[in-house]
């Protein structure tokens, strides 16, 4: 025993044989490494992200379903209201006088809601999403057809991803026209909503001349369904100081109430007419293919451009003598201020007219009280002669029975649908 170390305090060291190698000391490991911790954290984060995204989609779809259900119920309430009152109700009336009410967090867009005799529209939002749904009924179809007209733009499959949602409106103006001092007129513009959704447009009218005054300058706003048009009538008054020949440009502007950057405009001209003006004559009949000996009717429109009723005399002119107006002077007529009439000219084609003869027939209108005011057709009616060489017809009349050695006569009758026969000739005649 070694000195200084009692056996009870320190064990005796074990002496290994020389042929047994010493083994390293292995310690028991506890916990995980940093790399393993990072991998587990990333996996958990990915799973949590996927679960949150899926939950968000399900939650948003639940909001859309709530809005759709409210629009379906709104349509049912509208149909019930119409069956009792004969017309669609406004959004306020439907909510106040029927059982209909909105779900929690669903609210209407009262700025765009409308109802007319034949249509109603409502858009609703949900407080917890940017999505919205809308319903537009443009006819009095069954309630089942109404459910298919609910649209929820965005992720909803009913909205095309490539289709533009909003677009600027376009305005088609009426053609220019003549006006008189101290008179009131209407100009009808067509406003077209190029957006796929129903939009409300604020309107304004401008005149380039102070003597032509729109009344009122700011008409009421109009609500137009998506991809639809609506006519807008503008009233304006011409003052007594308006000078003949003066032109004023009337412009209608439409601005999207919710998107002011989307606007459109259209313009027309109002021209102050003088007291007396030359008439306007326009040929309206198409070209005529005529046959020799035929008679035809040609139509012309005569417009009185004066401010008062005028009496006009007419004269028909043909550029070729083979086409003769009959009569050359059609009966005169009185035409109201800025009104028009149709004048019919009858022409006869000579029986001797040649093939491909061409005549331009025009009509001249002259003011009976002011001969210096006259107008002729800016376009003429063409009459083209076509000669068709149709075969003549021959009929022969002879006795039914004959006796030998007796002389009889037969009568031949000729006719030519193209006119008089130029000559006749006989072939051989056999008698049996």
C-alpha positions as semicolon CSV with decimal commas, in nm:
position;residue;x (nm);y (nm);z (nm)
1;X;0,000;0,000;0,000
2;X;0,124;0,342;-0,087
3;X;0,201;0,579;0,191
4;X;-0,001;0,895;0,256
5;X;-0,322;0,767;0,086
6;X;-0,545;0,544;0,288
7;X;-0,735;0,291;0,084
8;X;-1,063;0,420;0,210
9;X;-0,998;0,765;0,064
10;X;-0,842;0,694;-0,272
11;X;-0,893;0,368;-0,452
12;X;-0,603;0,171;-0,561
13;X;-0,530;0,238;-0,929
14;X;-0,593;-0,055;-1,157
15;X;-0,286;-0,159;-1,349
16;X;-0,378;-0,266;-1,707
17;X;-0,176;-0,527;-1,878
18;X;0,066;-0,405;-2,140
19;X;-0,127;-0,570;-2,424
20;X;-0,460;-0,388;-2,360
21;X;-0,471;-0,028;-2,510
22;X;-0,623;0,250;-2,309
23;X;-0,979;0,362;-2,419
24;X;-1,081;0,732;-2,441
25;X;-1,327;0,849;-2,185
26;X;-1,686;0,898;-2,342
27;X;-1,918;1,149;-2,178
28;X;-2,306;1,143;-2,220
29;X;-2,432;1,434;-2,450
30;X;-2,738;1,644;-2,352
31;X;-2,946;1,918;-2,557
32;X;-2,933;2,006;-2,937
33;X;-2,690;2,189;-3,155
34;X;-2,744;2,543;-3,294
35;X;-2,787;2,408;-3,649
36;X;-3,062;2,170;-3,542
37;X;-3,236;2,452;-3,359
38;X;-3,228;2,674;-3,669
39;X;-3,372;2,401;-3,891
40;X;-3,659;2,332;-3,654
41;X;-3,731;2,706;-3,624
42;X;-3,742;2,753;-4,002
43;X;-3,978;2,458;-4,050
44;X;-4,212;2,586;-3,781
45;X;-4,209;2,935;-3,934
46;X;-4,293;2,800;-4,280
47;X;-4,582;2,595;-4,146
48;X;-4,713;2,893;-3,950
49;X;-4,690;3,117;-4,260
50;X;-4,880;2,870;-4,476
51;X;-5,144;2,828;-4,210
52;X;-5,184;3,207;-4,175
53;X;-5,212;3,260;-4,551
54;X;-5,472;2,989;-4,579
55;X;-5,659;3,132;-4,285
56;X;-5,649;3,477;-4,442
57;X;-5,793;3,344;-4,769
58;X;-6,070;3,160;-4,587
59;X;-6,148;3,467;-4,380
60;X;-6,163;3,695;-4,689
61;X;-6,387;3,453;-4,872
62;X;-6,615;3,456;-4,569
63;X;-6,638;3,836;-4,600
64;X;-6,723;3,803;-4,972
65;X;-6,991;3,543;-4,895
66;X;-7,144;3,782;-4,639
67;X;-7,158;4,062;-4,898
68;X;-7,309;3,831;-5,161
69;X;-7,575;3,710;-4,920
70;X;-7,668;4,069;-4,837
71;X;-7,704;4,154;-5,208
72;X;-7,923;3,847;-5,265
73;X;-8,144;3,949;-4,975
74;X;-8,151;4,307;-5,105
75;X;-8,272;4,179;-5,445
76;X;-8,544;3,971;-5,281
77;X;-8,658;4,275;-5,082
78;X;-8,661;4,483;-5,402
79;X;-8,880;4,228;-5,582
80;X;-9,120;4,215;-5,290
81;X;-9,135;4,595;-5,279
82;X;-9,201;4,617;-5,654
83;X;-9,479;4,360;-5,633
84;X;-9,654;4,582;-5,374
85;X;-9,573;4,929;-5,510
86;X;-9,515;4,874;-5,883
87;X;-9,159;5,011;-5,895
88;X;-8,813;4,957;-5,755
89;X;-8,733;5,132;-5,427
90;X;-8,429;5,336;-5,333
91;X;-8,170;5,188;-5,098
92;X;-8,301;5,401;-4,811
93;X;-8,662;5,293;-4,869
94;X;-8,575;4,923;-4,894
95;X;-8,386;4,936;-4,567
96;X;-8,651;5,141;-4,390
97;X;-8,973;4,981;-4,515
98;X;-8,879;4,614;-4,561
99;X;-8,728;4,339;-4,352
100;X;-8,389;4,380;-4,519
101;X;-8,083;4,477;-4,316
102;X;-7,706;4,446;-4,361
103;X;-7,485;4,189;-4,192
104;X;-7,227;4,289;-3,935
105;X;-6,945;4,501;-4,083
106;X;-7,120;4,518;-4,425
107;X;-7,223;4,867;-4,541
108;X;-7,360;5,016;-4,867
109;X;-7,204;5,269;-5,104
110;X;-7,492;5,517;-5,101
111;X;-7,311;5,751;-5,345
112;X;-7,345;5,505;-5,633
113;X;-7,672;5,330;-5,537
114;X;-7,967;5,415;-5,758
115;X;-8,306;5,289;-5,870
116;X;-8,514;5,380;-6,177
117;X;-8,833;5,251;-6,333
118;X;-8,645;4,964;-6,501
119;X;-8,323;4,914;-6,302
120;X;-8,155;4,929;-5,964
121;X;-7,792;4,908;-5,850
122;X;-7,618;4,859;-5,516
123;X;-7,254;4,819;-5,417
124;X;-7,155;4,699;-5,067
125;X;-6,826;4,692;-4,877
126;X;-6,694;4,497;-4,578
127;X;-6,500;4,679;-4,307
128;X;-6,235;4,406;-4,283
129;X;-6,139;4,376;-4,650
130;X;-6,075;4,596;-4,952
131;X;-6,301;4,380;-5,165
132;X;-6,652;4,484;-5,260
133;X;-6,951;4,330;-5,435
134;X;-7,215;4,489;-5,657
135;X;-7,552;4,401;-5,805
136;X;-7,714;4,566;-6,106
137;X;-8,055;4,464;-6,239
138;X;-8,142;4,617;-6,577
139;X;-8,468;4,437;-6,640
140;X;-8,761;4,282;-6,457
141;X;-8,643;3,924;-6,493
142;X;-8,704;3,653;-6,236
143;X;-8,527;3,664;-5,902
144;X;-8,323;3,354;-5,990
145;X;-8,162;3,538;-6,282
146;X;-8,070;3,824;-6,048
147;X;-7,837;3,604;-5,838
148;X;-7,609;3,550;-6,137
149;X;-7,559;3,926;-6,176
150;X;-7,372;3,973;-5,847
151;X;-7,008;4,060;-5,915
152;X;-6,717;4,081;-5,672
153;X;-6,415;4,222;-5,861
154;X;-6,070;4,113;-5,751
155;X;-6,001;3,751;-5,665
156;X;-6,350;3,651;-5,768
157;X;-6,353;3,437;-6,083
158;X;-6,626;3,655;-6,233
159;X;-6,379;3,939;-6,291
160;X;-6,130;3,902;-6,575
161;X;-5,773;3,975;-6,471
162;X;-5,699;4,149;-6,800
163;X;-6,021;4,350;-6,824
164;X;-5,979;4,716;-6,726
165;X;-6,205;4,810;-6,438
166;X;-6,215;5,187;-6,491
167;X;-6,185;5,400;-6,803
168;X;-6,259;5,759;-6,903
169;X;-6,607;5,827;-7,045
170;X;-6,665;5,938;-7,404
171;X;-6,928;6,184;-7,526
172;X;-7,091;6,189;-7,870
173;X;-7,222;6,538;-7,954
174;X;-7,510;6,618;-8,188
175;X;-7,429;6,765;-8,532
176;X;-7,406;7,141;-8,564
177;X;-7,731;7,331;-8,629
178;X;-7,873;7,676;-8,697
179;X;-8,040;7,882;-8,425
180;X;-8,229;8,212;-8,406
181;X;-8,213;8,501;-8,161
182;X;-8,456;8,501;-7,866
183;X;-8,519;8,127;-7,902
184;X;-8,458;7,826;-7,675
185;X;-8,317;7,497;-7,806
186;X;-8,220;7,148;-7,690
187;X;-7,896;6,970;-7,773
188;X;-7,884;6,594;-7,704
189;X;-7,543;6,446;-7,614
190;X;-7,472;6,074;-7,564
191;X;-7,251;5,992;-7,263
192;X;-7,089;5,647;-7,278
193;X;-6,948;5,477;-6,969
194;X;-6,642;5,280;-7,084
195;X;-6,582;5,125;-6,740
196;X;-6,692;4,772;-6,662
197;X;-6,866;4,899;-6,347
198;X;-7,153;5,139;-6,298
199;X;-7,022;5,493;-6,255
200;X;-7,167;5,831;-6,159
201;X;-7,061;6,135;-6,363
202;X;-7,083;6,501;-6,274
203;X;-7,178;6,710;-6,579
204;X;-7,098;7,069;-6,678
205;X;-7,172;7,275;-6,990
206;X;-6,970;7,556;-7,142
207;X;-7,049;7,798;-7,425
208;X;-6,784;7,985;-7,619
209;X;-7,018;8,281;-7,681
210;X;-7,199;8,477;-7,407
211;X;-7,505;8,518;-7,633
212;X;-7,567;8,141;-7,618
213;X;-7,644;8,057;-7,255
214;X;-7,683;7,696;-7,125
215;X;-7,960;7,658;-6,867
216;X;-7,849;7,532;-6,624
217;X;-7,471;7,530;-6,676
218;X;-7,433;7,233;-6,438
219;X;-7,692;6,962;-6,512
220;X;-7,768;6,689;-6,261
221;X;-7,519;6,405;-6,224
222;X;-7,601;6,085;-6,413
223;X;-7,540;5,724;-6,312
224;X;-7,464;5,492;-6,604
225;X;-7,427;5,114;-6,597
226;X;-7,100;4,956;-6,708
227;X;-7,037;4,958;-7,084
228;X;-7,364;5,151;-7,134
229;X;-7,477;5,487;-7,268
230;X;-7,729;5,750;-7,165
231;X;-7,860;6,056;-7,347
232;X;-7,821;6,395;-7,180
233;X;-8,034;6,688;-7,302
234;X;-7,883;7,034;-7,268
235;X;-8,113;7,337;-7,281
236;X;-7,976;7,670;-7,402
237;X;-8,114;8,012;-7,493
238;X;-7,995;8,247;-7,768
239;X;-8,006;8,611;-7,662
240;X;-8,161;8,891;-7,867
241;X;-7,815;9,042;-7,922
242;X;-7,693;8,740;-8,121
243;X;-7,556;8,842;-8,462
244;X;-7,634;8,648;-8,778
245;X;-7,349;8,415;-8,872
246;X;-7,218;8,400;-8,517
247;X;-7,110;8,050;-8,409
248;X;-7,094;7,923;-8,052
249;X;-6,928;7,602;-7,939
250;X;-7,133;7,412;-7,681
251;X;-6,921;7,165;-7,480
252;X;-7,042;6,898;-7,238
253;X;-6,793;6,766;-6,981
254;X;-6,838;6,450;-6,774
255;X;-6,618;6,374;-6,471
256;X;-6,620;6,047;-6,275
257;X;-6,733;6,140;-5,924
258;X;-6,514;5,877;-5,755
259;X;-6,217;5,909;-5,991
260;X;-6,192;6,275;-6,106
261;X;-5,892;6,194;-6,323
262;X;-6,132;6,008;-6,554
263;X;-6,319;6,261;-6,765
264;X;-6,444;6,315;-7,119
265;X;-6,597;6,591;-7,330
266;X;-6,782;6,651;-7,656
267;X;-6,869;6,970;-7,845
268;X;-7,111;7,091;-8,111
269;X;-7,170;7,423;-8,285
270;X;-7,479;7,644;-8,277
271;X;-7,479;7,895;-8,563
272;X;-7,706;8,198;-8,559
273;X;-7,883;8,203;-8,894
274;X;-7,963;8,522;-9,082
275;X;-8,325;8,609;-9,151
276;X;-8,310;8,468;-9,504
277;X;-8,076;8,201;-9,637
278;X;-8,053;7,988;-9,948
279;X;-8,215;7,646;-9,931
280;X;-8,020;7,321;-9,939
281;X;-8,109;7,044;-10,185
282;X;-7,983;6,685;-10,150
283;X;-8,046;6,391;-10,382
284;X;-8,154;6,084;-10,184
285;X;-8,249;5,835;-10,459
286;X;-7,981;5,588;-10,573
287;X;-7,871;5,556;-10,934
288;X;-8,143;5,424;-11,165
289;X;-8,098;5,160;-11,436
290;X;-8,359;5,258;-11,695
291;X;-8,501;5,102;-12,008
292;X;-8,611;5,295;-12,317
293;X;-8,970;5,409;-12,286
294;X;-8,976;5,368;-11,905
295;X;-9,082;5,621;-11,638
296;X;-8,910;5,661;-11,302
297;X;-8,940;5,867;-10,980
298;X;-8,641;6,042;-10,819
299;X;-8,646;6,189;-10,466
300;X;-8,473;6,505;-10,339
301;X;-8,475;6,662;-9,991
302;X;-8,510;7,040;-9,972
303;X;-8,417;7,221;-9,647
304;X;-8,532;7,575;-9,566
305;X;-8,239;7,736;-9,383
306;X;-8,421;8,063;-9,316
307;X;-8,574;8,164;-8,984
308;X;-8,921;8,199;-9,131
309;X;-9,153;7,990;-9,348
310;X;-9,067;8,033;-9,717
311;X;-9,230;7,934;-10,047
312;X;-9,008;7,762;-10,301
313;X;-9,034;7,691;-10,672
314;X;-8,862;7,387;-10,823
315;X;-8,706;7,305;-11,158
316;X;-8,571;6,963;-11,263
317;X;-8,275;6,953;-11,504
318;X;-8,146;6,654;-11,703
319;X;-7,800;6,649;-11,861
320;X;-7,910;6,417;-12,145
321;X;-8,208;6,480;-12,378
322;X;-8,301;6,111;-12,374
323;X;-8,409;6,146;-12,010
324;X;-8,688;6,404;-11,980
325;X;-8,828;6,537;-11,647
326;X;-9,207;6,527;-11,656
327;X;-9,303;6,789;-11,559
328;X;-8,990;6,997;-11,578
329;X;-9,121;7,216;-11,295
330;X;-9,260;7,013;-11,004
331;X;-9,527;7,187;-10,793
332;X;-9,393;7,451;-10,552
333;X;-9,419;7,409;-10,174
334;X;-9,405;7,615;-9,853
335;X;-9,147;7,495;-9,600
336;X;-9,132;7,594;-9,234
337;X;-8,830;7,757;-9,070
338;X;-8,536;7,513;-9,063
339;X;-8,769;7,236;-9,182
340;X;-8,738;7,002;-9,480
341;X;-8,959;6,833;-9,738
342;X;-8,912;6,557;-9,994
343;X;-8,970;6,655;-10,358
344;X;-9,030;6,377;-10,612
345;X;-8,922;6,431;-10,974
346;X;-9,069;6,206;-11,246
347;X;-8,856;6,135;-11,554
348;X;-8,935;5,952;-11,877
349;X;-8,672;5,775;-12,086
350;X;-8,709;5,819;-12,461
351;X;-8,792;5,505;-12,657
352;X;-8,503;5,587;-12,890
353;X;-8,251;5,606;-12,607
354;X;-7,931;5,418;-12,679
355;X;-7,766;5,159;-12,465
356;X;-7,545;5,311;-12,189
357;X;-7,686;5,662;-12,226
358;X;-7,618;5,848;-11,898
359;X;-7,806;6,146;-11,754
360;X;-7,748;6,340;-11,432
361;X;-8,079;6,470;-11,297
362;X;-8,066;6,761;-11,049
363;X;-8,328;6,973;-10,874
364;X;-8,307;7,351;-10,828
365;X;-8,507;7,518;-10,546
366;X;-8,565;7,895;-10,564
367;X;-8,720;8,122;-10,300
368;X;-9,040;8,253;-10,462
369;X;-9,012;8,591;-10,287
370;X;-8,633;8,624;-10,309
371;X;-8,515;8,467;-10,638
372;X;-8,154;8,542;-10,551
373;X;-8,183;8,273;-10,281
374;X;-8,168;7,940;-10,457
375;X;-7,996;7,607;-10,418
376;X;-7,943;7,304;-10,635
377;X;-7,863;6,947;-10,545
378;X;-7,501;6,903;-10,446
379;X;-7,535;6,546;-10,577
380;X;-7,736;6,433;-10,878
381;X;-7,929;6,117;-10,945
382;X;-7,776;5,918;-11,230
383;X;-8,006;5,753;-11,483
384;X;-7,831;5,486;-11,693
385;X;-8,010;5,349;-12,001
386;X;-7,977;4,976;-12,066
387;X;-8,127;4,844;-12,392
388;X;-8,218;4,474;-12,378
389;X;-8,277;4,311;-12,718
390;X;-8,565;4,082;-12,632
391;X;-8,712;3,856;-12,904
392;X;-9,038;3,961;-13,069
393;X;-9,354;3,753;-13,053
394;X;-9,558;3,633;-13,355
395;X;-9,911;3,494;-13,350
396;X;-10,071;3,337;-13,661
397;X;-10,446;3,306;-13,714
398;X;-10,575;3,065;-13,986
399;X;-10,902;2,874;-14,053
400;X;-10,928;2,543;-13,873
401;X;-11,069;2,361;-14,178
402;X;-11,001;2,414;-14,553
403;X;-11,144;2,279;-14,879
404;X;-10,950;2,178;-15,187
405;X;-10,902;2,435;-15,460
406;X;-11,019;2,716;-15,231
407;X;-10,810;3,023;-15,146
408;X;-10,784;3,120;-14,781
409;X;-10,589;3,388;-14,593
410;X;-10,401;3,376;-14,261
411;X;-10,333;3,677;-14,039
412;X;-9,996;3,723;-13,860
413;X;-9,960;3,959;-13,562
414;X;-9,617;4,085;-13,452
415;X;-9,508;4,261;-13,129
416;X;-9,167;4,368;-12,995
417;X;-9,128;4,437;-12,617
418;X;-8,834;4,666;-12,694
419;X;-9,033;4,898;-12,924
420;X;-9,146;4,910;-13,289
421;X;-9,034;4,632;-13,523
422;X;-8,765;4,745;-13,762
423;X;-8,868;4,488;-14,029
424;X;-9,037;4,149;-14,078
425;X;-8,948;3,847;-14,285
426;X;-9,126;3,517;-14,368
427;X;-8,997;3,172;-14,392
428;X;-9,153;2,883;-14,583
429;X;-9,519;2,807;-14,514
430;X;-9,638;2,452;-14,554
431;X;-10,004;2,348;-14,568
432;X;-10,124;1,993;-14,502
